[in-house]
Amino acid sequence: MTVRRLDRSGGQPLWKQLQQDLVRRLRSGEFDAAFPGELALVEDYEVSRHTVRQALGQLRSDGLIVAERGRQPRVAAAPEIRQPMGALYSLFSSVEASGLSQHSVVRALDIRADGVIAARLDLEASSPLLYLERLRYAGDEPLALDRVWLPASLAEPLLDADFTHTSLYNELSVRTGLSLDHGREDIRAINPTPAERVLLHCPANAAVFSIIRQGTTQNRPVEWRHTVVRGDRFALSAEFSANTGYRLTPAPRTTALAQGW
């Protein structure tokens, strides 16, 4: 039996190293047939049972495995985050409603000019825009790459916000007094760029949702956003009936736009 080596120099906890290696092996498909039990992992990695249980606890919290008392852990189906069509919804709250924690890695937060986006916001081409780019996580796995532009004249106070675990619209309301009251979205399936595929950990050949949103307040456009969401972890839902036809409704536990993305 080959022992899988972990770094015991103290740089990172053993349970975290074990968890990360198990995630790597999960992604590679190594556990498609069966997931190893606690004792097998203790032997494979030469660690304590407590270390194994900490690592498995994190995998369970992230929705990657199902571990029930007295039964061997098994690989869980990828958690699916559902969003309503035709509603002013919140990705922030929908992720947490699915049972996963959410956080963001801020890749950019600055003031810049973009003539094309400015025109979409009914601004002069040289108008300064606040730009926010975040990699959105559900559990330990990336879910969406989110890019948003807002007029700097309105949104500049957001430069001081910490967007690692908060929604844009909440910060916009608190820091500027603005609340979006209307929006339009265009949604289509696309193939991600190579860079997006790497950032989102997309499976090979998997498509993504491209969601373009324009948000307004009192008929004034104040947001233009492009979000790329993993198609294997995200679903859109709607309702229909024989009497009312196709009816778009909010999904349970979603919140208003003011608490949104």
Buried (B, 14 or more C-beta within 10 A) or exposed (E): EEEBEBEEEEEEEBBBBBBBBBBEBBEEEEBEEEBBBBEBBBEBBEBEEEBBBBBBBBBBBBBBBBBEEEEEBEBBEBBEBBBBBBBBBBBBBBBBBBEBBBBBEEEEBEEEBBEEBBEBBEBEEEBBBBBBBBBBBBBBBBBBBBBBBBBBEBBBBBEEBEBEEBBBBBBBBEBBEBBBBBBEBEBEEEEBEEEBBEBBBBEEEBBBBBBBBBBBBEEEBBBBBBBBBBBBBBEBEEEEEEEEEEEEEBBEEBBBBBBBB
